[in-house]
Amino acid sequence: MSDFHTSAEDTHLDGTILKARLINPDGEHQDAAINLDDILGNNEGAFAWGGSGFSGSAEEIRFDFEGEDNHPALRARLFNSEGEAVDAVVNLAERLGNQNGGFYFE
């Protein structure tokens, strides 16, 4: 398994679905998608790996490549239990990879 973003083309967010064309074992790019709502939750205004449904308590959800290492970042304003919106960011390469041309969550 490799970091998905180093073997991807046309990576973008469609709602909460991360889409990309990932390299498969034959060296060809193929369409891949993963619903980030299935693997990320909201823990008091912070992204939580292994949770679910973060978007139900979020606004301004966006994706981009950031920093010197061009890491894939998901940003949003997540609401905590007091109803306050908190700026949150998660590096998707921390737990997402490319396995045989598809997204893999570890």
C-alpha positions as CSV (number, residue, x, y, z in Angstrom):
1,M,0.0,0.0,0.0
2,S,1.3,3.5,-0.8
3,D,0.1,7.0,0.1
4,F,-2.7,7.5,-2.3
5,H,-1.8,11.1,-3.2
6,T,1.6,10.1,-4.6
7,S,0.0,7.8,-7.1
8,A,-3.1,9.8,-8.0
9,E,-4.5,12.1,-10.7
10,D,-7.5,14.3,-10.7
11,T,-8.0,14.1,-6.9
12,H,-11.1,16.1,-5.8
13,L,-14.0,16.2,-3.3
14,D,-17.6,15.6,-4.4
15,G,-19.7,16.3,-1.3
16,T,-18.1,13.9,1.2
17,I,-16.8,11.5,-1.5
18,L,-13.1,11.7,-2.2
19,K,-12.5,10.8,-5.8
20,A,-9.2,10.2,-7.7
21,R,-7.7,8.2,-10.5
22,L,-5.2,5.8,-8.7
23,I,-2.5,3.7,-10.2
24,N,-3.2,0.0,-10.2
25,P,-0.6,-2.8,-10.3
26,D,-0.5,-2.7,-14.1
27,G,0.6,1.0,-14.0
28,E,-2.7,2.3,-15.3
29,H,-4.9,4.9,-13.6
30,Q,-8.4,3.8,-12.6
31,D,-11.3,5.6,-11.0
32,A,-11.5,5.3,-7.2
33,A,-13.7,6.8,-4.6
34,I,-14.2,6.7,-0.8
35,N,-16.9,8.3,1.3
36,L,-15.1,10.3,4.0
37,D,-18.3,10.3,6.1
38,D,-17.7,6.5,6.6
39,I,-14.3,6.9,8.1
40,L,-14.2,10.3,9.8
41,G,-16.3,11.6,12.7
42,N,-16.4,14.8,14.7
43,N,-15.0,14.8,18.3
44,E,-15.8,18.1,19.8
45,G,-14.7,20.1,16.8
46,A,-11.8,17.9,15.7
47,F,-11.8,15.2,13.0
48,A,-11.8,11.7,14.5
49,W,-10.4,8.8,12.4
50,G,-12.6,5.7,12.7
51,G,-15.7,7.7,13.4
52,S,-18.4,8.5,11.0
53,G,-20.8,11.2,9.9
54,F,-18.5,14.3,10.4
55,S,-20.5,16.2,7.7
56,G,-23.6,16.2,9.8
57,S,-22.0,18.7,12.1
58,A,-19.8,20.6,9.7
59,E,-19.8,23.5,7.3
60,E,-17.3,24.9,4.7
61,I,-16.0,21.4,3.9
62,R,-13.1,21.7,1.4
63,F,-10.1,19.7,0.1
64,D,-6.7,20.8,-1.2
65,F,-3.1,19.9,-1.3
66,E,-1.1,21.9,1.3
67,G,2.4,22.5,2.6
68,E,5.8,21.9,1.3
69,D,5.1,18.1,1.1
70,N,1.8,18.8,-0.8
71,H,-0.2,16.6,1.6
72,P,-3.9,16.0,1.0
73,A,-5.8,18.1,3.6
74,L,-9.5,18.0,4.4
75,R,-10.7,21.2,6.2
76,A,-14.0,22.1,7.7
77,R,-15.6,24.1,10.5
78,L,-16.8,21.4,12.9
79,F,-19.4,22.1,15.6
80,N,-18.7,21.1,19.1
81,S,-21.3,20.1,21.7
82,E,-21.7,23.8,22.7
83,G,-22.6,24.7,19.1
84,E,-19.4,26.5,18.4
85,A,-17.8,26.1,15.0
86,V,-14.1,25.1,15.2
87,D,-11.7,25.2,12.3
88,A,-10.4,21.6,11.8
89,V,-8.0,20.0,9.4
90,V,-6.8,16.4,8.9
91,N,-4.1,15.1,6.7
92,L,-5.8,12.3,4.7
93,A,-2.4,10.6,3.9
94,E,-2.2,9.7,7.6
95,R,-4.7,6.8,7.1
96,L,-5.6,6.6,3.4
97,G,-3.6,4.7,0.9
98,N,-3.7,3.2,-2.6
99,Q,-4.1,-0.5,-2.6
100,N,-4.2,-2.1,-6.1
101,G,-5.8,1.1,-7.6
102,G,-8.4,1.6,-4.9
103,F,-8.6,3.6,-1.7
104,Y,-7.6,1.8,1.5
105,F,-8.3,3.0,5.0
106,E,-6.0,1.8,7.8
